[in-house]
Amino acid sequence: MAYDFIAIGDTVTDAFIRIKEASVHCTINRERCEICMRFADKIPYEDVWVIPAVGNSANSAVSASRLGLKSALVTDLGGDYFGEECFQALKKEKVGTEFINIHHKQKTNYHYVLWYEDDRTILIKHEEYSYKLPDIGEPKWVYLSSMAENSLEFHGEIEKYLNSHQEIKLAFQPGTFQMKFGKEKLAGLYKRADLFICNTEEARRILKTKETDVKKLMQMIVELGPKIVVITDGPKGAYALDGSDAWFMPPYPDPKSPYERTGAGDAFSSTFTAALAQGKSVPEALSWAPINSMSVVQYVGAREGLLTQAKIEEYLKKAPPDYKPKKI
């Protein structure tokens, strides 16, 4: 099948644990916050939800599918109950599964999400699979995101494939270990990227800078090679730089206070990419993306609130007058 959108990255099962008794302590400027609970004690929790087939790339593959693109996922699963559950969940979402590699003697990635108030702290563990890139053909877009610490060599394999298929566009949304690899080790992928997306904190981490001006951060990332750079700034909004043009996009108004924030960034990034894949301009993509983020945070987990294109367009029609991209 000729795919519009193929995501590459790890898939996980998320177990959400709703915490009742905790406190959060932050620095004065809230650059760093810590969640605190009693040590060596029994701490009651409110509830738990177990959600399979999530993770940056899996979320994005599902998002693209719901938005009407032919979507598939290159990922690795264990040969256990959770792996089968993830596989079936992806099939149900009409995500192509022929590029999924099952490791019968290994576990499926399983993360614990400590959910307190409207935000979360995630305990992550990526299984060390033996990564191998299948023949994915020539999709319109490849969406690359989070993988395990042992995946550096695999990134070289992806870069080689993309360089031999120049017609494929690359969207790169780096995960934890991809940022730890450093921009030097992944220089070829930064240079190859048609679209690069991260948040403000991640941009500073990647660039090893304390710069707070988002426009300057975008320009610094453009110098690494990406053609379009998008930096999100949580509830403050998002920014995009396309060559010489830069835009700011305010968030879409929440219909009510956010319930749980996991997956908001993936919803934004994948929706922005999907909009470009459908021929939308950068400003148009900027107007789509916050709507899916707004919807996702009204539900538990990264998948339930993902919208169809018809729903995105419905929200656009009733958007307030100031909900539009502004040149900066």
N, C-alpha and C positions, 0 to 999 in steps of 0.2 A: 504494500500500500504506500502511496505517496503521501507523506505526512506534512502538515503545516508546521507542527510544533513538536519537537522531541526534547524532553527534559532529561538531564543526566545528573544523578546524585543519589545519595542514600535515602532509604525509606525506613520509617520507624513506626512503632506503636507508642502512642502517648497515654500515660496513665495520669489523669488530673486528680490531684488530691486537694480538696477545698479545706484550707486551714482556718480554724476558728480563733486560736489563741497564739498570737505572734505580735511583733512590733517591728517597725522599720526605722532605721537610723541613717541619716544622710549628712554629707558634708554641707557647708553653708550654701554652696552654689549647686548642690544636688548632682555634682559630677559623679559621685559614687554613693550608693546606698547599700545597706546590708539588712537582711531579714534576720530577726532574732527569735529564738524559741528556747524554752527551758531545757537545760542539758540534763541528761540522765534522769528523765522523767517520762511519764505517760501523758501524751498530749492528744486530746480529742480532736478529731477532724469532722467536718460537716458531711462530706459525701465524696464519692470517687466516680470518675467516668473513664472508660478505656476506649480509645479511639485509634483504630488501625489505619495503615496506609497514609501516613502524613510525613512531614519533613519538607524542607524547602522545595525540592524538585518534585516530589509527589504532589504536594499542594498545588504547585504551578501547573503540572500536567492536568490535574482535575479542573483547575480554573480555566485553562485554555479549552478543554473539552466542553465545559458548560457554556463558554462564550462562542461555541460553534466551530472551533477549529478541529481538524483531524489531529489528535494528540496521542503521543506514546511516551513511555518512560523507559530509560535505561537505568536499571538499578539491580541490587543484589539483595536476596532474601535468604533467611535460613530455612532449613527443611523441617520446621517445627509448626506447631499449631498457629502461632502468630504470623508466620510467613504465609501460610495458606489463607489466613484471614485477610492479610494485606492484599494478596493476589486477587481474591474474590471481590474485595472492595473496589479495587482499581477497575476490574472488568465491569462491575456494576455502573461505574462512572464513565464507561465507554472510552477508557484509556487503553491504547494498544499495549499488550503485555508480551509480545513476542521477543522483546529485547531484555526480559527479566531473567537473571541468572540465579538459579536455586542452588544453594550450598547445603547439601543434605546432612552434613555432619557439623553444621554451625547453627548458632542461634540467630534470630531476627533482632535487629536493633530495637531496644526498648528503653524509653525515657520516662522519667518521673517529673511531672510538672507540679511544683508547689504553688498553688493558686491562693493568693491572699489579696483581699479587696478586689480591685479590677486589674491587677497585674500578676505576673508570674515569674518564678525562678525555675529554670529547667536543669535537672540533673541528667547529663548526657553521657552515653557510652556508645561509641561506634565500633561494631565488630570489625575485625581486620580481615576482610574478604580478599581473595585474589582477584583483583579487578581486570577485566578484559573488555575492550570495546568491540561490540558486534558491528556488522555491516549495516549501518542505519540508512543507507541510500543517500538521497539528497533532499532532506526536508528544507522548508523555507527558513525555519529558525531552529537553532539549538539553544537550549536554556541550561546553563551550567551553574550548579550550586553545590551545597554542602556535601562533603565526603570525609572519610576517615583520615587519620594521621598517616596511614601507610599508602596514601593514594598519589603521592607526588609523581611517581613514574607514570601512572595512568594519565595524569594531566598532560604529560609529554605526548602520549599516544593520541589523546584528543586533539591537541594542537596540530600534530602531524596530519591527522585526518582532515581537519578543517582547512589546513593550508593546501591540501590536495583537492579540496572541493570549495573553491573560492566563492561559488554562488550561494553557499550557505551563510546565513547571517547568525552571529553569535551574540546572545545576551548572557552576561556574566554577573551573577549575584553571589559574591563570595560568602562562604560559611566560616565557621570558627577556625578550622585547620587550614583552610585556604588563605585566611588572613595571617595565620601563624607562619605559613611557608614564606611569606614576604613577597613583595612586588618584584624583587629581583629574580627569584626562582620561577615565578609565573609571568615573567616579562613578555613572553611570546603570546600568551593568552590575553593579557592587557592590550597589547598592540593589535591583536586580531579582533578584539571585541567591537561590534557595531553598537552595542549598548552596554553600559555598566551602571549598576544600581546598588546603592548601600545607604546607610543612614549616617548622620553627622558624626556620631561617636566612632563608627567603623571607618569612616573616611580619615579621621585623625589618626586612628590606629594604623591603618594601611600606610599613610604618608609619614607617620612618625612626626607629627606636628601638633602644636597647640592652637593652630589657627582656628578662629571662631567665625570668620566671614565665609558663609557658605559659597558665595560666588567664587571666591579665591580657591576654596577647596575643590570646586568643580574644575576650575582651570588647571589646578595642579594634577588632577587625575587625567584630564584630557592630554596633558603632556606625556602620560604613560602610553597613550595610543587610542583609547576608545573614541569612537566618532560622536556618540551621544552619552552624556553623563547625567544621571538623575540621583539626587541626594534627598532623602526624606528626613524630616525633622519632627517626627511624632505628631502631636496635636497642633503644632505650630504650622504645619503645611509641608510642601515639597517644592523642590527646585529642579530645573532641567537646563542643560547647556547643550546646544546643537550648533557647533561651529562658533559663529560670532553672536548668535542670539541666545539670550538667557531669559527664563521665565520663572515666576513664582506662582504656585497654586495653593489656595487655601484649602483646608479640609472640608469635606462635605458635612453639613450639620448633622450631628447624631440625633436620631429621633428620641432617644433616651440615653441615659448614662451608659458607657460601655460596660458589658457584663464580664467579658474575659478577652484579653488582647492577643492571645496566641494566633499567629498566622496573618496578622494585619499587614506586616511587611511583605510577606509572600503574595498576599492578595493584590497589593499595590503593584509589585514588580511584575507579576505574571499578567495582570490586566493591562499594564502599560505595554508590555511586549506583545500581547495578543492584539492590542489595538494597532500597533505598528504593522503586525503581520497581516492585518485586514486593510492596510493601505491608509490608515489614519495618520495625520500629521502629529508632530510632537505636542503642540498645544491641545489637540483633540485627545491624544493618549493621556495627557495630564489631567484632563477633565473626567475621563473614565475611571482612572485608577483609584482615586480616593473613595469613590462610591462603593467599590467592592470591599475596601478596608473598613469603611463605616458599617457595612452589613456584617462582615465576619465577626467584629467585636461584640455583636449582639447575641452571640451564641458561644457555647463551649466548644473549643477546638478550632482547627484551621479550615475545616471543610464545609460544615453545615451551612454557613452563611454565604458561600460563594454564589454569585448571581449569574443569570443568563444575560445575553446581550439585550434582549427585550426589556428586562428589568433595569439594566443600566440606563437604557434610553428613556425609560419611564421616569427614573429619578432625575435625569438631566432635564426633562421637560418641566418638572416642578421645582427645579433648583432655584435658590434665591438669586436676585440680580447680581450680587457681588461674587457669585461662584463662577469664576472664569479665570483663565491664566492671564497673568500680567507680566509684560516685559519689564526686566530690571536691568 
